[in-house]
Amino acid sequence: MASLTGKAEEYSMVAEPARRAARLQRLNEILYRSPRGYSTSELARMLGVGQRTIQRDLAVLESELGVPVLAQGGRYSVDRSARLAPLGLSVDEARALYLALRLYTRYTDEQDPDVLTSLSKLGEILPAPMARRVAEAVTTLADRAANPAFSETMRVLTQGWARARRVSFSYRSARGNESQVDLEPYFIEPGTGFSTYVIGFSHTHKSIRVFKIERAHEARLLAYSFEMPDDFSIESVLGPAWGVWIGGEKKDVILRFSRAVAERLLEAQWHPSQVIERQPDGSYLVRLTVSDTVEVASWIRSWGPEVEVLMPAELRDQFAADAGRALSMYS
């Protein structure tokens, strides 16, 4: 009997820290998900412990774990703007997050300190074989030239997006014209060509607009809050676009691809509107509907002589003229 009692005490000594850690994580999650907060009696009831235990746990969250606990009117919550709730990621979920970050870094030439710290934290929880590859990625990114102005603009826009606050910034257009923009940031989207864009309602232009973040500077968070329209959907805004160019007149594009690139063509969903039809000679017709042909033209060029533009006529003429110039250059 004594040996059983000893084993029970030994188990209790091992299990208690694990139970406490699980309770602290659960407490953090509860506080984070309720902006209004809870009283210690409510938290004690939810977690099945006494109020003194809750008070000790709140102190541990703040002093030892760095969680920004807020106390107001006898209720406790977490400052959601300061730090997000912890994620209990599986290895597969961490891999998915790493690939997303990795893809983003392939589309930007900026050294984003927040991407570096995100990858570093991710590497800390991954198994050693995966962590080594993440460490290599961090080293490569750290070698890029720092751009404090871009990093600050990105952070201000992120705060505006996360806290639903308007942001003001100076903007230099592609033609070099400077203007002041007052924006409700609805979304941040990476684009091809080493660019990142912010999409939202511009009070300056009285419409939904897209701005290249690399051209924005002197960004500051305004005191004005906003509510994103219920009917706003980033997919409906960007759906017709090939990349991030929005608002143009929709155009039907028809392309003929040679059989030599058929396998690569059929391997991917290039655009939501695409319709691919096999022709008797083994070639393929691809039909697209896009809001602008500027971005899709770059994609078409990447296929070289294996694609022919059939429609629209102005795009076909543009490619014919480009081919003529290339021929004269190499003849």
N, C-alpha and C positions, 0 to 999 in steps of 0.2 A: 504493500500500500504506500509506503514511504517513497519507493522508487517511482511510482506513478505520480505522486504529488510533486516530486522533484522534476519529472519530465514536463508536467503541466506548467510549473513555474518557469522552467527553461524556455518552453514554447512561448509563454507570455512575454518574456523578456525580448525574444526575437520578433514576435508578431506585433508588439505595441508600436515600435517605430514605423513599421509598414502601415499600420492602421492610421497612425497620426499623419503620415505623409499623404495617404489617400484622402483623409478628411480635409487636410489643408488644400489639396488640389480641388476637391469638391466645393469647399468654401469659396475659393477664388472664382470658380466657374459660376456659382450662384450669385455672388456679388457683381460679377461682370455683366451678367445677363439681365440685371434689374437696375436701370438708372435711378429709380426711386429709392432703392435700398431696402434693408430690413433691420429690425431691432434685434438685440441680442436674444431676446426670448423667442422670436420667430426663427432665428438661425438655429438656436438650440433645439427647438422642436423639429426642424427639418433634418438636422444631422444626428438627432438622438443622443445629445450630450447635454451637460449642464451649461448655464450661462457663463460661469467662471472659465470653463474650458474654451468657450467661444471667445471670451475676452483675451485669453492667453493666445489663442490661435490668430486672432486679428493682429495682436502685437508681433507675433512671429512673421506673419505675412508681410508686414510693413518693415520691420527692423532687420530681419534676416533674409527674406526673399525679395525685397525691393519692390513689393506690390504697392502701388499708390492708393492706399485706403483712405476714403473720405468719410468723415463723421459729421453729421448735421442733424440737429433735432432728435438726437437719440437713435438715428438710423445710420447704417453703414453701407457704403457702396464703393466702387472702384472708379478711379478717373480713367474713363475709357479712351480719352484722347492721348494719354501718356503711354500706355502699354496694353497690348492685346492679351487676351486670355491664352494660357499655354495650350499647345496642340499635342495631343497624344497620337503621334504619327506612327503608322506601321512602316516597315522597310519599303514596301511597295509605294506607299503614299509619299514617303520621303524621296524616293527615286523620281516620282512624277513631279514633285516640287523642284528637284534639282534640274530635271530636263527643261522645265519651264524657265528657270533662271538662266540655264545654259543657252537656251534658244534666244532669250532676250539679249544676252551679252554678245551673241553673234550679229545682232541687228543694230548695235550701237557701238560707237567708238569712244564713248565717254567712260571715264573711270567713275562709276557710281559707288560711293562709299557704302550706301545702304545695301547694295547687292553684295559687296564684299563681306559685310558683317552677317548678312543673311546666309551666305554660303558657308562662312566660318562656323556659325551656330549649327547649321545643318551637318557639317562635317563632324561636329562633336558627338552627335548621336548616332551616326552611321557605323556599321561594321567596318573594320579596318581596311579590307580591300576596296570598298567604296569610298571611305574617308580619304584614302591616299589620292584618288582621282580628283576629289573635291579640293583638296589642298593644292594640287597642281593648278586647278582652274583659278583659285584665289591668287596664287603667285603670279600667274599670267595677267590677270586683270589689274593687279596692283602695280604692274610695270607700265600701265597706261598713264599718260600725262594727266595730272589732276586738273579739274576745272571747277573751282569753288563756286563760280557764278552759276553754272548749270546746276550743280548740286543744290544750292540754296533755292533756286527757282523751282526745281523738282519737289523739294520738301515743302515749300509754301503751297504749291498747287496740290500736293498730297493732303496737307492739312485742310485746305479748303474743300477738297472732295470728301474727306473723312468726316469733317465737322459741319458740312453743308453751309460753308461761309463763302461769300464772294471774294474774289481775288483781283487785285489791280496790278497790271504790269505794263512796262513799255515793250513795244513790239516792232521789230524791223521786218518789213515785208521782203519778198524775194527781189523786188526792185530797189530795195534800200530805203524805202520810205518809213519814217518813224511815226508811231501813233500810240496813244494810251488806250488800253483795253480794260474794261470792267466786266469780269466773267464769272458766271456760275459754273464751276467745273463739275461736269457730270461723269467724266470718264477719262482715263489716260490709256493711250493705245500705242504700242510699238509699231513702227512701220519699216518697210524695207528702205535701203539707202541710208543706213546709219542715222535714223531719225526717230524721235518719240513725239507724240502729239497729244494735246489736251483738247477734249471735245466738250462743248457746253453752250449755254445761252449767253451770248454777248449783249450786254446792255448798251454797248457802244454801237453795235450793228443791228440790234433789235431782232436777232435771229440766232438759230443754232449755227455755230461756226467751229472750224478746226484750226488750231494754231500749232505750229511747230515749236516745241519747247526750246530747241537750240537757238531760236531767234528771239526768245523772250528774256527780259532782264529786269532788275529792280522790282521784283515781285513782292507784294505785301498783302497780308491777310486783312480784309476789311471787317468792320463790325456788323455788317449786314448779313443776316442768315437768309437761306432760301429753301424752298421745298421743290424737289424734283417732280415734274409733272407725272401723274400716274400713268399716262399713256406713252411716256418716253421709253423707248427700247433701243439699246445700242445696236442690236441685231437688225432692227428695221432701218436704222439710220445708215449703218455701214453695209447692210446686205447688198444693195445694188452697186456699191463701190467695189473697184478691184482692190484697192488698198484703203486709203483714208479720205480720198477726194469725194466730197458729198455735194448734193444740191444741184448738180448739173442735169441737163436733159438726158433721159435714158436713151441709150442707143443700142441697137441690135448689131452684134458682130458675128460674122460667119467666117470661119477659117477652114482651110483644107490642110491636113497633116499627112505626110507621106507614110507608107507602111514601115519605113525604116525606124520610126520613133513610136510605133504603135504601142509597144509594151510599156514604155515610160509614160506615154500619154494616158493610158488606161489605169495606171497604178494609183492615181491621185484624184481627189475631188478638188479641182482647181478653183471653182466658183459655184456658189449655190444655184445659179441659174443655168449651169451648163447642161447641154443636151449633146450627146455624142452619137453619131450614126456611122456605121461601117458602110463603105461603098464597094461596089462589085470589083473594082481594081485593087482592093486592099487598103486604100487610103481611108481617112476618117474626116467627116465634117463635124466641126464643133460650133455650136450656136451658144452665144452668150448675150446677156442683157446687162449693160454696165452704165453707171451714171457719168462716166467720162472715159475717153479713150487714151488719155495721156499715160496713166499708170499701166494699163493693159498693153500698151505699145511696147513697153520695156520687156514685158514677159514674152510677147510675140518674138521680139528680136533675139531672145535667148535661145530660140529654136533654130536660128540660122536659116539655111535654104530648105529646111524640111517642112516649112509651113508657108502657105500662100494666103494672103488676105483677100477675101471675096467681097465682103461688105463690112462697113459702109464704104461708099465710093471715095470719100475724102481720105479715109485711112488707107485704102488701097493705093490711091495716088501718092500719098506721103511715102509709103514703102517703095513704090516704084521709083520715085525720085531719089530716095536714099540708095537704092540699089544701083541706079545710074551713076551717082556720085562715087560710090564704092568701086564700080567697074572702072571709071576713069582714073581713079587713084591707083589702082593696081595694074592697069594696062600699060 
